[in-house]
């Protein structure tokens, strides 16, 4: 299996973070060193357990804007409003570019 590892450099050290496993963060003198250690830590973590998928019957909360979805669907002025907004944005872009 392939895992994504973010390797960053801070002044005089390298840091490796395994994206799927935020508990694995390794610091070292070289990129090769932190990658080796991250791989070893990941193998040790997975050797002591297994990945199991769980199903939950919990329903996600409704999005707070959900009640407003489609509120302009039958508005006869919607297209004119959209055109007005487009023209306004072009005007702002034009005048902003001149400054």
Buried (B, 14 or more C-beta within 10 A) or exposed (E): EEEEBEEEEEEEEBBBBBEEBEEBBBEBEEBEBBBBBBBEBBEEEEEEEEEEEEEEEEEEEEEEEEEEEEEEEEEEEEEEEEEEEEEEEEEEEEEEEEE
